[in-house]
């Protein structure tokens, strides 16, 4: 049966998930559609995870306005959703005298954008803050409101909180066209059926202009921009601070930053691509990233690298966020061109979308049962010995270590599989629990995780995937290894 919804949100990235959560504050029937096997499957899973202060965007732009507003919302948001974040500030480093003017320009732009706590510090003071910094650094712009966040859990936690407040999430559901009735967008056609709604929110990342074209809107285009990254062992190459080089017209440059879990991350470069699915790393791109990062931190060593990856940014033809409710397509709200600082701006973008829907006539009656808080699942490695013993006493599966590098237990894996937004693939579990994120990159845990997923989902081991259909981890039985093994 086709259940009519008030709002359908297309896209399970950070913007789509936070928008769904914002809508769950009201008495609305909301459906979130994601074509991937998990939320956080696109741009939101592959970025530097920095809470930008807001000095970079052009004054008066939506990027500037929503970056600063979103930055102010993160502290409360992370507390409500139980998401890791840190606010130690960020630094833009000038390595040459000719770059000193850029620092002044960024500080002035930040003041115009309403960014507090901006100051230019000397190279020697910068070295005190970050001893691994290149000693040739001349000066740095310090932004005290900058920080870092766990990008996976921000997106997942927003989706989970939305679900517990009444939102329906459908994964592996791709929108193929928009439905129309009486000249109005009235729903979506998907590979899982047709769903009707009063409004459709297009938050499709690099595919947002495809949805716009389905509505007959041709004035905006997205040019996917690929960025490549290195991840370092958290026991090696440990930087303390978020370090930006002076920016270029198309990029904030190769960043060296700690992550919320203690690794060092470097990247991205910026390469325009025709493909909306091109996340393949290249030798040329990775070499560019490493050389750029070494300009800031010369001691970086490739022997400490444990992973590389690439992501796509939805670079829009307008140069700014494109968020509107077009008169030519009533019933549609577009959220397009959400490139950097999109992750920082996401909470404010969600509120902006809610305001647009209100202006378009959507009744917003407060949901008195709305609960903004999400209690995070326990992470065994972060608990005290006493807490670990208490947890094991309640559920012995927490006493069985599956991932040695990150000390992830079977109990954590099972909890993630049965969470409000279930982790149905290896990568989905990795984003929630960090299994496979350590030095061995899943070399020890993968067979055991396959068995756990197969058992909990009641499927064959050959049906277990890394990231959804087409990425099956094992193809066939090889040998009998006893009851419960992959050979069964």
N, C-alpha and C positions, 0 to 999 in steps of 0.2 A: 504494500500500500504506500502511496506517495504521501508522506506527511508534509503539509505546508509549514515552512519555517518563516520566521520574521526576517532573519538575516542568514545568508550563507557566506562564510568567509572562505575564499579560495587561497590556499597556501599555508603550510604549517611551519613557516620560519618564525623568527622572533617577533616580527611585526604582526603576522597573522595570529599567533598564539596570544600575544598580549592584547590584541584587539578583541579576540574571542573572550578573554578574561574580563576586559573592560565592559563588554556587552552583558556578561553574566551578572553584573551588578543590577540589572533591570529584569523585569518580568517579560522575558523574550525567549522565543524558541530559536536557538542558534545552532548552526551546523558548520563545523570546520572540516574542510576537505583537503587532503594531502595526497599527492600522487605517489610519494615514496612510501617505503615500508615503516617509516617512523617520522615523527616531527623532527625538525632540526636536521633535515637531510640535504639541504642546499647551501646557500651562502652562509647561513647562520652557524653551520658546523665548521666553517673554514675561514676564520678571520683572526685578527690579532687580539680580540677580546679586550680591547681598551675602552675605558670610559673616558671619552674625549672631553676636554674642558670647554671647547667651543671657540677658540681663537682663530681657527683656520678658515671657516666658512665666510663667504662674502656677506658683509653687513646688509641686513634687510631681506636676505634669502630665507626660504623655509628651512634650509639646512642649518643656518645660524640660529634661528628662533627655536627650532625644535631640538637642536643639539643642547643648547643651554637649559631648556626646560626639562629635557629628559635626564640630563646630568643631575639636576636637583631632585629628581624622583627616585634615583637608584638606591639611596640608603634605605628608605622606607620599603621599597619594593623588595630588595634583597632580604631584609629582615622578615617581611611577611611570608616570602616564599622559601626561606631557608637556603639561600644561594650564597656561595662564597664570593666575596669581593673585598678589595683593599683600596684604600685611598691614601697613597703615599706621594701623590703628585706625578707629573710627567715632565720631561725635559726635551726641548729642542736644542740640539747642540750645533754651534757654529765652529767649524774646524779651520776656517780661514778668515782673515780680516774682512774680505769682501762679503762674507755672510753675516757680519754683525748688523748690517742694515736690515737684513731679513728679520732678525729677531725684533728689532724696533718696530718694523711694520706689523709683525704678528701680534706684538703686545698692544699696539694701537688698535688693530682690528678687533682684538679680544675685548678691549675696553668698549668699543662701539657695540659689540654684541652683548655686553653686560656680563662678561666673565670676571669674577672676583679673583683676587689672589694671584695676579700675574707679576712676575719680577724677573729682571735679568741679573744673573749672577756670574761671577768670574769663573774662569777655567779652573783655578785652584780650589775654589769652593765646590765646584762641580765634581772634582776628583775626590774630595772628601765624602761626597754623597755616593759616588760610584767609583771605587778604586780600580775597577777593570777598564774604565774609560781610557781612550787614547790620551796620553799626557799632552798631546799637541792641541787639545781642545782649547779654544780661545774664550768662549763664554757659552751660556745657555739661557734659554727662556724657561723659567720654572712656572708651572701651572699647578697650584696646590689642590684644585678640585679634580684633577685627573686621577685615574686609577685603573684597576683591572677587575675583571669579573669572569666567572665560569660561564662561557657562552652556551655550552650544551645544557647545563642545568637551568639557566635562566629561561631558555626556550621550553624545555621539558616541564619545568615547574609551573610556568604560566599555563601550559596546556593542561597539566594535571589539576591545577586549581580551577581552571575553567570547567573541566569535566565534573569535579565535585560540586560545582555550583550550577550544574544543569546543562552544560554544553555537550553536544554530541560530536565526537571526532570519528571520522572515517579515514582510514589509511589505505594506501594502494588504490586510490580512487582518482582517476584523472578526468578533468573537465575537458570535454571535446567540443562543446559549443554552448552558447547562451540561449535560453528560452525567451520568447517574446509573446506578449499578449496585449492587444490594444495599444501598440506602439511603445510598450514599456518592457524593460527587462524583468522577467517574471520567474527566473530560476535558471538552472543549469542542466545540461545534458552531460552525462558522464559514462564511463565504461562500466559502471555499476547501476545505471538507471537514470531516470530523470527526477530532479528534485525542485520543487517550486518554492518560491520565497517572495517576500515583499521587496527585499533589497539584496544585492550581491556586492560583496566587498572583494575587489581584485587585489590580492597581495601576493602575486605569483613570482616575485623576484625577477629573474632574467626572462621569464615568460610573460610578464605583465602586459607588454605591448601586443602580444598574441591575443590575449583576452580582449584588449581594447579594439583590436582589428575585428574581432568577432562581433563587436558592438557597432562597427562601422566608423570607429574613431581612428584616424590616420595621422594625426598631427604630432605624434610622439613616437620615438624609436629608442630601443635599447641596444647598446653595443656591448656585448659581454666583454669584460676585462679580466683576464686571468692573472692570478698572483700565486707565486710558489713560496714554500716555507720549509725551514728545517726545525726539528725539535731535538733538543739536547737532553741527555741523561740528567736528571735533577741532582745527581751527586757531582756533576761536572759543570764547568763553564757557567757558574751561577752568578748572574748579574742581580743587582739589588733594585735597580730603577728602570723605568720605562724611558728608553732613549730613542728620540727621533733625530734624523738628520734634518737639515733645512729642506723644506718641501720644494717640489717641482710643480709645474702647471697641471700635471695629470696624476700626481701621487704624493702622498706624505713621505715617500721614500722608504728605504729599507730600515725597518724598526728592529731594535734589539730590546726584548722585554722579558721579564719574568712572567710566569703564568700563575693562576690562583692555586695550582697544585705543585709549584716549586720548580718546574722545568724552565729552561730558557728557550724562547722562541725567536726566530729571526725571519724577516720577510715583511711584506711581499714585494716582488717586482710588479710591473704593470705592463701587460701585453694584450692589446685588443685582439679578439678572436671572432671568427664567424660562427663558431659552434657554441651552442648553449649548454653543451654537455662535456666540453673539453676540460677535464681536470687531470690531464696527464702531465706529470712533471718532465722537464727536459734538462739535459746537461747544460745547455746554454743558459737557461733561466736560473737553474740552481747555482751555477757559477756566478751569475750576476748578483744573486742574493748574498752569497757568501762573501764576495769581495766587497759589496756595499756594507755589510755588517762589520767586517773586519776594519773598515775605516773608522768605525766607532769603538769597537772592542777588538784590538789586534790579537788577543790571546785565544780567541775562539779556535777550536780544534775539531776538524771533521771526524776524528776518532771518537769524539764524544756524542756524535749524532746518533739518535735511535730511530728517527722516522723523518720522512719527507712527505709533503702533500701539496695539493693545489686547490684553490677555490676560485669562484667566479663572482665578480661584482656586477651589479646591474647598472652600468653607467648609462645615464639617460641623455637624450639629445638636447635637453634644455639646460643641462649643467646644474640643475637643482632638483630637489624632490618634486614629483608631480602627483599631487594629492587633490582630487577634485570629484565633484558630483556633476558630470556633464549634462547640460540641458538636452543635448542630442540623444542621450541614452538614459532617460529617467529610470531610476531603480538601480543604477550602477554607481559604485564609488571606487575610484581608481587610487591605488597606493603604489606608485611606480617610480623607478629611478632611485631606489633606496640603496645607494652606495654609502661609503663612509661619509659621515659618521652615523650611518643608519642604525647600528646596534645601540649606540648611546641614545639616539633620538627615539627609539622604538616605543618606550612608555608614553612619551608625549605624542607620537604619531597616533597611537591607539586612542588617546583622548580626543585628538583632532578629528579622527574618523567618527567617533561617537557624536561629536558636535555637528559634523556634517549630516549625519543621519537624522539628528534631531531637527536640523533646519529643513531637511527634506520631508519631514512629516512623520517620522517614526515615533510613536508614543514611547516615552521612557519612564515607566513606572518603577520606582525603586524596588528591588528584590530584598525584602527585609530578612530573608534567610541567608543572604550572601555572607560568606565567610572568607575574608581576604587571606587568611593564613593557611599555609601548607606545612605540615610536619614532615620534614625530610626523613627518608629511611636511614637507619643507623649505618654508619661506615665503621666496620669492625676495627680497622687499624687505628682509628682516631679515638677509640674508647679507652678508658682506664682498664687496668687488669680486673678490677672488681666488676666494672660494667660488662666487660667481656664475659666473665664467669656467669653473671646474672642472665645475660642474653643466651648463652649456651644452655643454661638450665631450662629456659623457656622453650628453646628450639635448638636441638643438637646440631642442626645443619649449619649453624653459625660457628661450630667448632671444626668444620671441615674446610681447610684452605684450598681453594681452586687455583687462584692466581698468586704465585709466590712473590713476584716482584712488587705487586701493589697490595698484597695481603687481603685479597677479596675472597669472601667465603661463599659456600653454597647457599647459605641463608640469604645473603644479599642478592644473589643472582635470582633466586626463586621469588623474592619480594619484588624485584624489578620486572620479572616476567608477568606478575599478576598486579601490577600497579594500575592506577586509573587510566593512564595511557600505557598500554603494555609494551614491554620490550620483546619483540618477536624475532629479532635477528641478533647475530653476534655484535655488529656495530652498535645496535641500539643498547645492548647490555654494556658495551664499552663506554658509551657516552654517560651512562648512569652510574656505573660502578668503578670505572677505570681498569677493569680487567683487560689484559693485553696492552696496557699503555706503558709498561715498564721496559726494562732493558731487553728482555727476550721477545717483546712484541707478540705475545701470544703463543710462543713456541711450546710452552709447557701446558698452558690451560686449554688450548683449543679442543682437543679430543674430549676432555671432560665437559666442557661447555656444550658441545654438540649433543652429548648424551643427556645433559640436564634439559636443554631446550626440547629435544625430542620427547623426553619423558613428560615434561610439564605441558607441552602443547599437544601431546598425544599424536605425534606424527613420526614417520620413519626418519632415521638419521639422514638419509639422502634428501629429505625435504627441508632440512635446516640450511639457512642461507646466511651469507655475510651481511648483505644489505637489501635483500628482497629477491624476487623472482629473477633467475638468470645468474645468481651468484652463489649457487649451492656449494657447500664446502666439501662434500664428498659425493662421488658419483655412483659408486656401486660397492657392494660387499667384496672384501678382499680375502678375509679368512674369519673363521669362528674364533672368538676370543673369550667366550664364556658369557654367561647371562648378564645382560645389561650393557655389553660392549657394542661397539659400532659394527662388529661383524654379524650381530644378530639381525 
